[in-house]
Amino acid sequence: MSFFKSGPDPDFPHLSEKSHYQFPHPDKWDDNIISVGGNLSPGLLLSAYEQGIFPWYNEGDPVIWQSPDPRCVLFPDKLHISSSMRKILNSGAFQITYDEDFEGVIRGCSEVKRSKQDGTWITNDIIEAYTELHRLGWAHSAEAWSHGELVGGCYGVLLGRAFCGESMFAKKPNASKAAFLSLAQVMFEHKVAFIDCQVPTNHLMSLGGEEMSRKEFLKLLKKYRVFRY
């Protein structure tokens, strides 16, 4: 992979969803950054997720492939919904839909201002790539609506019984929580074994997320992911 291109490398082959790309073996991983370069074609993105890797980079950088250690994971029996949040979910304050407006959700995630971040890592290239994954049936979203307006949501990639959460946004308080918790419940009802929350945060830990080593995460992922080839 090239180390010198900004964003996706136009010279790197476009890989279809049926293609497989082998990233460096985990025994060679010394840091969170696994590889640099390549593009965001379906085959490369799906290959990355199957190996516990995802793209995470700033605008102007080449594509940077990362696998955090430790990892944050949410299991069905650990999902925590506070009593106040249950009241909000039961009140009908938000209308929750699934895969109704994937592009609206990912664009909403790209526009939200986050503390300690200058700009967004969800570039137009990321939006186009994940919208294509959604069209192919791999990426999914949950939307929170209020009076017909999209006010929150989340999205991620589903690999068999492993759901890899990517990002969420809210234009109204608790909208992103409502979308994420509703999606988590649906996923777990459909036998998803765990949700990969990637990097541990206080917010995710309050919802029941827990840390595990990257080594243990890769074992877990290998057990529950789906094989395309």
C-alpha positions as MATLAB code, in Angstrom:
seq = 'MSFFKSGPDPDFPHLSEKSHYQFPHPDKWDDNIISVGGNLSPGLLLSAYEQGIFPWYNEGDPVIWQSPDPRCVLFPDKLHISSSMRKILNSGAFQITYDEDFEGVIRGCSEVKRSKQDGTWITNDIIEAYTELHRLGWAHSAEAWSHGELVGGCYGVLLGRAFCGESMFAKKPNASKAAFLSLAQVMFEHKVAFIDCQVPTNHLMSLGGEEMSRKEFLKLLKKYRVFRY';
ca = [
       0.000    0.000    0.000;
       1.159    3.537   -0.759;
       2.161    5.803    2.119;
       2.091    9.037    0.143;
      -1.384    9.542   -1.329;
      -3.933   11.809    0.374;
      -7.207    9.970    0.960;
      -7.987    6.841   -1.061;
      -5.245    5.889   -3.492;
      -6.599    6.121   -7.079;
      -3.939    3.662   -8.222;
      -4.937    0.918   -5.764;
      -7.176   -1.768   -7.336;
     -10.927   -1.526   -6.707;
     -11.970   -4.664   -4.841;
     -15.521   -5.978   -5.164;
     -17.432   -7.309   -2.151;
     -16.381  -10.834   -3.142;
     -12.668   -9.973   -3.002;
     -10.334  -10.575   -0.080;
      -7.289   -8.576    0.964;
      -4.914   -9.941    3.575;
      -3.640   -7.304    5.993;
      -0.435   -7.929    7.993;
      -0.767  -10.812   10.461;
      -1.654   -9.748   14.049;
       1.698  -11.085   15.231;
       3.237   -8.106   13.425;
       0.942   -5.500   14.998;
       2.944   -3.285   17.353;
       0.548   -0.343   17.552;
      -3.058    0.641   16.848;
      -2.135    1.572   13.265;
      -1.968   -1.588   11.166;
      -1.449   -0.270    7.652;
      -1.567    2.918    5.579;
      -2.865    3.431    2.046;
      -5.242    1.624   -0.270;
      -8.821    2.676   -0.908;
     -12.331    2.291    0.494;
     -13.711   -0.184   -2.023;
     -16.180   -2.784   -0.666;
     -13.762   -5.700   -0.773;
     -11.042   -3.838    1.099;
     -13.423   -2.448    3.720;
     -15.044   -5.824    4.372;
     -11.666   -7.563    4.469;
     -10.539   -5.056    7.065;
     -13.578   -5.552    9.307;
     -13.238   -9.326    9.077;
      -9.699   -8.918   10.434;
     -10.654   -6.529   13.240;
      -9.480   -3.415   11.385;
     -11.269   -0.258   10.247;
     -10.322    3.013    8.517;
      -9.809    6.006   10.793;
      -7.937    9.036    9.539;
      -8.214   12.804    9.161;
      -9.008   14.656    5.978;
      -5.789   15.198    4.025;
      -4.202   12.000    5.359;
      -3.885    8.770    3.420;
      -6.283    6.006    4.449;
      -5.088    4.788    7.854;
      -6.211    1.322    9.001;
      -6.486    0.874   12.763;
      -7.236   -1.780   15.363;
      -7.346   -0.348   18.911;
      -5.925   -2.158   21.903;
      -7.863   -2.385   24.179;
     -11.152   -2.737   22.368;
     -14.617   -1.776   23.632;
     -17.283   -4.466   23.220;
     -20.941   -4.657   24.232;
     -22.568   -8.028   24.960;
     -26.323   -8.716   25.121;
     -26.393   -9.473   28.839;
     -24.445   -6.319   29.661;
     -26.604   -3.809   27.765;
     -27.630   -1.140   30.276;
     -30.686    1.044   29.748;
     -31.224    3.468   32.605;
     -34.717    3.989   34.006;
     -34.757    7.543   32.649;
     -33.768    6.304   29.205;
     -36.447    3.607   29.307;
     -39.031    6.307   29.994;
     -37.811    8.241   26.960;
     -37.920    5.137   24.749;
     -41.417    4.265   25.969;
     -42.722    7.805   25.728;
     -42.678    7.965   21.973;
     -40.527   11.096   22.046;
     -38.591    9.613   19.119;
     -39.799    7.486   16.253;
     -37.124    4.869   15.575;
     -36.608    3.382   12.125;
     -33.945    1.127   10.639;
     -32.189    1.537    7.280;
     -34.698    4.260    6.403;
     -32.156    7.038    5.759;
     -28.636    5.627    5.933;
     -27.069    8.495    4.025;
     -28.831   11.026    6.238;
     -27.389    9.326    9.319;
     -23.813    9.157    8.102;
     -23.976   12.762    6.912;
     -25.365   13.737   10.302;
     -22.426   11.979   11.943;
     -20.024   13.894    9.711;
     -21.520   17.257   10.652;
     -21.613   16.929   14.427;
     -18.959   18.858   16.348;
     -16.990   16.693   18.771;
     -14.821   17.843   21.634;
     -11.051   17.746   21.076;
     -11.540   17.190   17.337;
     -10.817   19.690   14.593;
     -13.106   18.798   11.729;
     -14.385   15.285   10.974;
     -12.887   11.974    9.929;
     -16.140   11.158    8.091;
     -15.130   12.638    4.746;
     -17.073   12.493    1.491;
     -14.993    9.439    0.570;
     -16.107    7.698    3.768;
     -19.745    8.683    3.159;
     -19.690    7.321   -0.389;
     -17.923    4.099    0.630;
     -20.241    3.205    3.505;
     -23.333    4.209    1.554;
     -22.194    1.683   -1.062;
     -21.752   -0.940    1.678;
     -25.297   -0.148    2.773;
     -26.559   -0.590   -0.791;
     -24.824   -3.988   -0.865;
     -26.493   -4.990    2.406;
     -23.514   -4.856    4.785;
     -23.937   -1.487    6.507;
     -27.015   -0.593    8.555;
     -28.426    2.405   10.367;
     -30.957    3.344   13.012;
     -32.731    6.693   12.803;
     -34.392    8.783   15.508;
     -37.102   11.112   14.193;
     -38.992   13.945   15.851;
     -41.952   15.493   14.052;
     -40.661   14.140   10.759;
     -37.120   15.482   11.218;
     -34.067   13.243   11.473;
     -32.614   14.261   14.846;
     -30.251   11.396   15.628;
     -28.907    8.082   14.500;
     -26.086    5.581   14.323;
     -24.612    3.205   11.764;
     -22.256    0.272   11.461;
     -21.297   -2.879    9.575;
     -22.855   -6.297   10.177;
     -20.682   -9.379    9.686;
     -22.711  -12.448   10.552;
     -23.293  -12.262   14.315;
     -20.866   -9.379   14.872;
     -22.022   -5.779   14.498;
     -19.256   -3.202   14.179;
     -20.585    0.164   15.338;
     -19.082    3.188   13.613;
     -20.559    6.508   14.712;
     -23.651    8.279   16.022;
     -25.051   11.799   16.147;
     -27.783   13.773   17.862;
     -29.470   17.075   17.119;
     -31.664   16.707   20.209;
     -30.709   15.380   23.659;
     -30.865   11.563   23.936;
     -31.613   11.085   20.217;
     -28.395    9.183   19.522;
     -28.865    7.066   22.642;
     -32.414    6.229   21.602;
     -31.250    5.149   18.154;
     -28.259    3.155   19.413;
     -30.080    1.382   22.250;
     -33.008    0.525   19.987;
     -30.644   -0.847   17.350;
     -28.716   -2.806   19.970;
     -31.907   -4.430   21.231;
     -32.954   -5.397   17.701;
     -29.495   -6.769   16.925;
     -29.431   -8.859   20.083;
     -32.966  -10.131   19.454;
     -31.688  -11.382   16.095;
     -28.851  -13.306   17.752;
     -26.015  -10.852   17.196;
     -23.373  -12.007   19.686;
     -21.746   -8.634   20.369;
     -21.378   -5.045   19.215;
     -17.880   -3.798   18.534;
     -17.779   -0.265   19.939;
     -14.141    0.170   18.910;
     -12.596    2.712   21.313;
     -13.665    2.762   24.991;
     -15.405    5.965   26.117;
     -17.266    6.893   29.294;
     -20.487    7.109   27.280;
     -20.128    3.593   25.858;
     -19.094    2.150   29.202;
     -22.234    3.639   30.789;
     -24.307    1.657   28.271;
     -22.645   -1.594   29.304;
     -19.554   -1.626   27.142;
     -16.445   -3.318   28.482;
     -12.788   -3.402   27.554;
     -10.999   -6.449   26.253;
      -7.567   -6.948   24.815;
      -7.189   -6.848   21.061;
      -6.013  -10.441   21.120;
      -9.210  -11.600   22.831;
     -11.311   -9.434   20.536;
      -9.804  -11.033   17.439;
     -10.656  -14.479   18.820;
     -14.223  -13.355   19.452;
     -14.547  -11.835   16.000;
     -13.196  -14.957   14.311;
     -15.864  -17.029   16.062;
     -18.849  -14.917   15.019;
     -17.970  -13.135   11.764;
     -19.349  -14.285    8.427;
     -17.148  -15.564    5.616;
     -17.679  -14.156    2.109;
     -15.313  -16.528    0.319;
];
